[in-house]
Amino acid sequence: MNDVIIEARDVTRDFGDFRAVDKLNLKIRKGEVFGFLGPNGAGKTTSISIMVGLLLPTSGQVLINGEEVDKVKKGTIGICPQELVLWDFLTCKESLMLMGEMYDVPRDELEKRVEKLLKDLFLTDKADTVVTKLSGGMKRRLNLAMAVVHQPEIVLLDEPSEGLDPQSRRVLWNYIRNLRDDEGKTVILTTHLMDEADRLSDRIAIIDHGKLLKLDTPTNLKKEIGEGDVVEMKLSHPEKNQEVTTLLSVMEDVHSAVEVDGSLNVRAMDAVGKLPKIIDAVEKAGCHVLDLSVRQNTLEDVFIDLTGTGLRE
Ligand SMILES: Nc1ncnc2c1ncn2[C@@H]1O[C@H](COP(=O)(O)OP(=O)(O)OP(=O)(O)O)[C@@H](O)[C@H]1O
């Protein structure tokens, strides 16, 4: 489990004079689900594309199983890109068979594999349906099946939940867990959904503006910013948000107070017990609370703590 399967060393990628990935150093372990979490444009797709050899870095190096990424043998990696790549006029079964043939999967093995994939991804009753007649969620599931038909060691999923309804998302999440638990695959995924990163990943790399800000397990990431709760408030006079934030930041036992998308987020131990004092501070600034909720720390709070802004999604 602790064997390193992919290592990025000082990976940097420029597009003209724009730096999309800035000195990325990380190791992905065999058999883990590794999540890249960051807002749109953070550099997730660029990073993972370099890590699996789809894109060259401007500088730096990527090793897969200790070898330069361009020497890795065909079929080691299965890629499920953000945009669907499907053959419109083939059926689900035909698409999977063709993909398997392209990877030289032996015929009898391939037939069994295709049957299992259709079943695992709830596409059996669509086996003979052409791609153009599938729903968006079915197309996404087929796209994933096509990425893994040849049993790659590493599976790369770029924003796999994009556009999926909650039911399809659950099917997908269970399947991703199965890939790790039953098939021993290493799964790398990108997402800007905190919930998805939290529930699926063994470890998460939080990136923004091309830089790796933090890498740890979801539990450790949340622990690091402190146990406790977050009070979210909307004030009657948003122009006073900054003033109230300053007042709250210096209050005893308040870890932090920041403005996020027009609301105030206050992190504190025993936030409920602190509410009278928090509300008092708001009133002292000459406004009142319009809306208030108390919740536990999430990865978004970790992100805010690291960057001072929300995930913007
Ligand atoms: N081929 C390219 N040419 C120029 N700029 C690019 C190119 N590819 C990516 N970029 C820029 O690099 C930055 C990172 O893009 P990237 O697609 O890696 O982000 P991302 O985190 O995957 O975002 P999203 O969640 O929107 O997919 C963006 O500012 C993007 O505009």
PDBQT file of the ligand as one rigid body, heavy atoms in Angstrom, charges set to zero:
ROOT
HETATM    1  N1  LIG A 401      -3.378  24.559 -23.735  1.00  0.00    +0.000 N 
HETATM    2  C1  LIG A 401      -3.431  25.626 -22.945  1.00  0.00    +0.000 A 
HETATM    3  N2  LIG A 401      -3.032  26.839 -23.378  1.00  0.00    +0.000 NA
HETATM    4  C2  LIG A 401      -3.062  27.924 -22.583  1.00  0.00    +0.000 A 
HETATM    5  N3  LIG A 401      -3.500  27.908 -21.288  1.00  0.00    +0.000 NA
HETATM    6  C3  LIG A 401      -3.924  26.726 -20.804  1.00  0.00    +0.000 A 
HETATM    7  C4  LIG A 401      -3.914  25.533 -21.605  1.00  0.00    +0.000 A 
HETATM    8  N4  LIG A 401      -4.392  24.510 -20.834  1.00  0.00    +0.000 NA
HETATM    9  C5  LIG A 401      -4.686  25.054 -19.632  1.00  0.00    +0.000 A 
HETATM   10  N5  LIG A 401      -4.401  26.364 -19.613  1.00  0.00    +0.000 N 
HETATM   11  C6  LIG A 401      -4.575  27.284 -18.467  1.00  0.00    +0.000 C 
HETATM   12  O1  LIG A 401      -3.942  26.713 -17.343  1.00  0.00    +0.000 OA
HETATM   13  C7  LIG A 401      -4.724  26.929 -16.169  1.00  0.00    +0.000 C 
HETATM   14  C8  LIG A 401      -5.017  25.608 -15.507  1.00  0.00    +0.000 C 
HETATM   15  O2  LIG A 401      -5.921  24.874 -16.333  1.00  0.00    +0.000 OA
HETATM   16  P1  LIG A 401      -6.433  23.414 -15.926  1.00  0.00    +0.000 P 
HETATM   17  O3  LIG A 401      -7.342  22.936 -17.011  1.00  0.00    +0.000 OA
HETATM   18  O4  LIG A 401      -5.274  22.577 -15.570  1.00  0.00    +0.000 OA
HETATM   19  O5  LIG A 401      -7.265  23.747 -14.609  1.00  0.00    +0.000 OA
HETATM   20  P2  LIG A 401      -8.264  22.815 -13.798  1.00  0.00    +0.000 P 
HETATM   21  O6  LIG A 401      -7.893  22.970 -12.366  1.00  0.00    +0.000 OA
HETATM   22  O7  LIG A 401      -8.263  21.443 -14.348  1.00  0.00    +0.000 OA
HETATM   23  O8  LIG A 401      -9.641  23.549 -14.079  1.00  0.00    +0.000 OA
HETATM   24  P3  LIG A 401     -11.119  22.930 -14.320  1.00  0.00    +0.000 P 
HETATM   25  O9  LIG A 401     -11.625  22.503 -12.992  1.00  0.00    +0.000 OA
HETATM   26  O10 LIG A 401     -11.852  24.126 -14.854  1.00  0.00    +0.000 OA
HETATM   27  O11 LIG A 401     -10.989  21.826 -15.314  1.00  0.00    +0.000 OA
HETATM   28  C9  LIG A 401      -5.971  27.684 -16.608  1.00  0.00    +0.000 C 
HETATM   29  O12 LIG A 401      -5.770  29.060 -16.351  1.00  0.00    +0.000 OA
HETATM   30  C10 LIG A 401      -6.033  27.418 -18.090  1.00  0.00    +0.000 C 
HETATM   31  O13 LIG A 401      -6.640  28.492 -18.776  1.00  0.00    +0.000 OA
ENDROOT
TORSDOF 0
